[in-house]
Amino acid sequence: MKLGLNLSFAIKRWLGGDAMAHIVKDELGFDVVQFTWDLVDPWWPAEMRDPIAREYAVAFRRAGITIESTFGGLASYTYNHLLAPTPELRALGKEHLKHAIDMTSEMEVRAAGMPFGSFSSADALDPSRREAIYKEAVETYLDISRYAKEKGLETLYVEPVPLATEFPSSATDALRLMKDLNAHAAIPVRLMVDWGHALFTPLFGEQADMDYWMKTCGEYIGAFHIQQSDGLLDRHWNFTHDGIITPAWLAEFWKRHKLTHQTYFMEIIYPFEETDENVLADMKASVALLRQAA
């Protein structure tokens, strides 16, 4: 298995490039990461934001760590973005992703991504509104893909999410979006499939199955978020916690589907009140379980 580390576990804790690189490389033994926008807000003024983002990137390169992509985190996920109910909110969603692309380019990272967006409750229940907003969002994203290419990016990622009011949520929704985007996008758009989202049984029922996701849209899956879950809520637990996703299952899935270039990014989110010492100890224990299974 190719293991990587989403830096969500570290937000509000080990800030700054050197401090983070030490935790990632020396304490946890990773050399591939996904940088979360929760560490550097894309909306910060560029003249202040970019030196902070570059400092992380330079420190990571100096430590021999590759940032494969940057990705939206908890703060970004709060908003409806490209599927919001008003033109003004949708325009802000577009600007949000463009700012993130600017930051990613400054870091000399070649891929960025986030969830596509979420409808309001009223729009989610109105098929004609859903379709109209969706079609507008696809055109907006195609424009974003052209902007990303100008900025030197090579890939954009979309993460499916486990709510019916969002898009894409199901594997069939994800396939539709990938076909609609990749028919005209300036650079490839791929899926960042989160195991905890894909196995959300209250929404997907029997289709909460990773093999079903691979059969349906596997050709577009560029990477994965992995974590422990109970299949009932979006837990983002670590693998030291009991649940339905085991390191052995991840290893078997990787081998059976003959995965090669995709990365399993550990995306673990701790309560902010958890101590730094407990977070680091739990991360070390979980990484050991994953590497033993691999």
C-alpha positions in Angstrom: 0.0 0.0 0.0 1.1 3.5 -0.7 0.5 5.4 2.5 0.3 9.2 2.8 -0.8 11.6 5.5 -3.5 14.2 5.4 -2.4 16.9 7.9 -5.8 17.2 9.4 -4.6 15.5 12.6 -2.2 18.3 13.3 -4.4 21.5 12.9 -4.1 23.9 15.8 -1.1 21.9 17.1 2.2 21.7 15.3 2.2 24.9 13.3 5.0 26.0 11.0 7.0 24.1 8.4 9.9 22.8 10.5 7.6 21.7 13.4 5.2 19.9 11.1 8.0 18.3 9.0 9.5 16.9 12.2 6.3 15.3 13.3 5.6 13.9 9.8 9.0 12.6 9.0 10.8 12.0 12.3 7.9 11.0 14.6 5.6 9.3 12.1 7.9 8.3 9.3 5.9 9.6 6.3 7.4 11.1 3.2 4.1 11.8 1.3 1.4 14.2 2.6 -1.7 16.1 1.6 -1.7 19.7 2.9 -5.0 20.8 4.4 -6.3 24.4 3.9 -7.1 24.4 7.6 -3.4 25.2 8.2 -3.3 28.1 5.8 -6.6 29.8 4.8 -6.8 30.4 1.1 -8.8 33.6 1.8 -6.0 35.2 3.7 -4.5 38.2 1.8 -2.1 36.7 -0.7 0.8 38.9 0.4 0.6 37.4 3.9 -0.8 34.0 3.0 1.8 32.9 0.4 5.0 33.3 2.5 3.4 31.2 5.2 2.3 28.5 2.7 5.8 28.6 1.0 7.5 28.1 4.4 5.6 24.8 4.9 6.5 23.7 1.3 10.2 24.6 1.6 10.5 22.9 5.0 8.8 19.8 3.7 11.1 19.6 0.6 14.1 20.1 2.8 13.0 17.1 4.9 12.4 14.9 1.9 8.6 15.1 2.1 6.4 15.3 -1.0 3.2 17.3 -0.9 1.1 15.5 -3.4 -1.9 17.8 -3.2 -3.5 20.4 -1.1 -7.1 19.9 0.0 -10.0 21.6 1.7 -10.5 20.9 5.3 -13.1 21.4 8.0 -13.3 25.2 7.5 -13.8 24.9 3.7 -16.4 22.2 4.1 -18.6 24.5 6.1 -19.8 26.3 3.0 -22.0 25.4 0.1 -19.6 26.7 -2.6 -20.6 25.9 -6.2 -24.0 24.5 -5.4 -25.1 27.3 -3.1 -28.6 28.8 -3.5 -27.7 32.3 -4.7 -25.4 33.5 -7.5 -23.4 35.5 -5.0 -22.7 32.5 -2.9 -21.8 30.4 -5.9 -19.4 33.1 -7.1 -17.7 33.2 -3.7 -17.4 29.4 -4.0 -15.6 29.8 -7.3 -13.3 32.5 -5.8 -12.6 30.2 -2.8 -11.2 27.4 -5.1 -9.3 29.9 -7.2 -7.6 31.3 -4.1 -6.7 27.8 -3.1 -5.3 27.1 -6.5 -3.2 30.3 -6.2 -1.8 29.1 -2.9 -1.2 25.7 -4.2 0.8 27.1 -7.1 2.9 29.3 -4.8 3.7 26.1 -2.9 4.8 24.4 -6.2 2.3 21.6 -5.6 0.6 20.2 -8.7 -2.8 19.1 -7.4 -5.6 20.6 -5.3 -9.2 19.6 -4.4 -12.2 19.8 -2.2 -15.8 18.6 -2.2 -17.9 20.0 -5.1 -20.6 21.7 -3.1 -23.9 21.3 -1.3 -27.4 22.4 -2.1 -29.6 24.2 0.3 -32.4 22.1 1.9 -35.0 23.7 -0.4 -33.0 23.3 -3.6 -32.1 19.7 -2.7 -35.8 18.8 -2.8 -36.5 20.6 -6.1 -35.3 18.4 -9.0 -35.4 21.3 -11.5 -33.4 23.6 -9.3 -30.9 20.9 -8.5 -30.3 20.3 -12.2 -30.1 23.9 -13.1 -27.6 24.7 -10.4 -25.6 21.5 -11.2 -25.2 22.4 -14.8 -24.1 25.9 -13.9 -21.6 24.5 -11.4 -20.1 22.2 -14.1 -19.5 25.2 -16.4 -17.9 27.1 -13.5 -15.7 24.2 -12.7 -14.5 23.9 -16.3 -13.5 27.6 -16.1 -11.7 26.8 -12.8 -9.8 23.9 -14.6 -8.5 26.4 -17.2 -7.4 28.7 -14.4 -5.7 25.8 -12.6 -3.8 24.9 -15.8 -2.6 28.5 -16.2 -1.3 28.3 -12.6 0.7 25.2 -13.3 -1.5 22.6 -11.7 -1.8 19.2 -13.3 -4.8 17.6 -11.5 -8.0 18.7 -9.7 -9.7 16.4 -7.1 -13.4 16.2 -6.1 -14.3 14.4 -2.9 -17.7 12.6 -2.8 -19.6 13.3 0.5 -22.1 11.3 2.6 -25.1 13.7 2.5 -28.0 13.6 0.0 -28.0 17.4 -0.1 -24.5 17.4 -1.5 -23.1 16.4 -4.9 -21.7 14.0 -5.7 -22.6 11.7 -2.8 -23.3 8.3 -4.5 -20.9 6.4 -6.9 -23.3 7.0 -9.8 -23.4 10.8 -9.0 -19.6 10.7 -9.0 -19.4 8.9 -12.3 -21.8 11.5 -13.9 -19.7 14.4 -12.6 -16.4 12.9 -13.8 -17.8 12.3 -17.3 -19.3 15.8 -17.4 -16.1 17.4 -16.3 -13.4 15.4 -18.0 -15.2 15.8 -21.4 -14.0 19.4 -21.5 -11.7 20.1 -18.5 -8.3 21.7 -19.2 -6.6 19.2 -16.9 -7.7 15.9 -15.5 -10.3 15.9 -12.7 -10.2 12.9 -10.4 -12.1 11.5 -7.4 -10.7 11.6 -3.8 -12.8 8.8 -2.4 -13.1 8.8 1.4 -13.8 5.3 2.8 -15.8 6.6 5.7 -18.1 8.5 3.2 -18.4 5.7 0.7 -19.4 3.2 3.5 -22.1 5.4 4.9 -24.9 2.9 5.2 -27.8 5.2 6.3 -27.6 6.8 2.8 -26.2 4.2 0.5 -27.6 0.9 2.0 -26.3 -2.1 0.0 -24.3 0.3 -2.2 -22.1 1.3 0.8 -19.5 -1.0 -0.7 -16.0 -0.1 -1.8 -16.0 -2.8 -4.5 -19.2 -1.2 -5.9 -17.4 2.2 -6.0 -14.5 0.7 -7.9 -16.9 -1.0 -10.3 -18.9 2.1 -10.9 -16.2 4.9 -11.1 -12.9 3.3 -10.3 -11.3 4.5 -13.5 -11.6 8.1 -12.1 -10.4 7.4 -8.5 -7.0 9.1 -8.1 -6.5 8.7 -4.4 -8.3 7.8 -1.1 -8.9 9.2 2.3 -8.8 6.4 4.9 -9.9 6.3 8.5 -11.8 4.1 10.9 -15.6 4.3 10.9 -18.7 2.5 12.2 -20.6 3.1 8.9 -23.2 5.2 10.8 -21.6 8.6 11.0 -18.6 10.3 9.4 -16.3 9.5 12.2 -12.8 10.0 11.0 -11.5 7.9 13.8 -8.0 6.4 13.9 -7.4 2.7 13.4 -6.8 2.2 17.1 -10.6 2.5 17.4 -12.9 -0.4 16.8 -14.9 -0.2 13.6 -15.7 -1.7 10.2 -12.6 -0.6 8.3 -9.5 -2.6 9.2 -5.9 -2.2 8.1 -6.1 -5.8 6.8 -9.1 -4.9 4.7 -7.3 -1.9 3.2 -4.3 -4.1 2.3 -6.5 -6.8 0.8 -8.5 -4.2 -1.2 -5.3 -2.6 -2.5 -3.9 -6.0 -3.7 -7.1 -7.3 -5.2 -7.8 -4.2 -7.3 -4.1 -4.0 -8.3 -3.8 -0.4 -7.2 -0.4 1.2 -7.9 -0.2 5.0 -8.1 -3.1 5.9 -5.8 -2.3 7.0 -2.3 -4.1 6.1 0.9 -4.1 9.4 2.8 -4.8 8.9 6.5 -7.4 11.6 7.3 -7.8 11.6 11.0 -9.6 14.3 12.9 -9.3 14.6 16.7 -11.3 16.7 19.1 -9.5 20.0 19.6 -9.5 19.4 23.4 -7.4 16.2 23.0 -3.9 16.6 24.3 -1.0 16.8 21.8 0.7 13.9 23.6 -2.3 11.6 23.2 -2.8 12.6 19.5 0.9 11.8 18.7 0.9 8.5 20.6 -2.4 7.5 18.9 -1.1 8.4 15.5 2.1 6.3 16.0 0.1 3.3 17.1 -2.3 3.6 14.2 0.5 4.0 11.7 2.2 0.8 13.1 -1.1 -1.1 12.5 -1.3 0.0 8.9 2.3 -0.7 8.1 2.1 -4.2 9.7 -0.9 -5.0 7.5 0.8 -3.6 4.4 
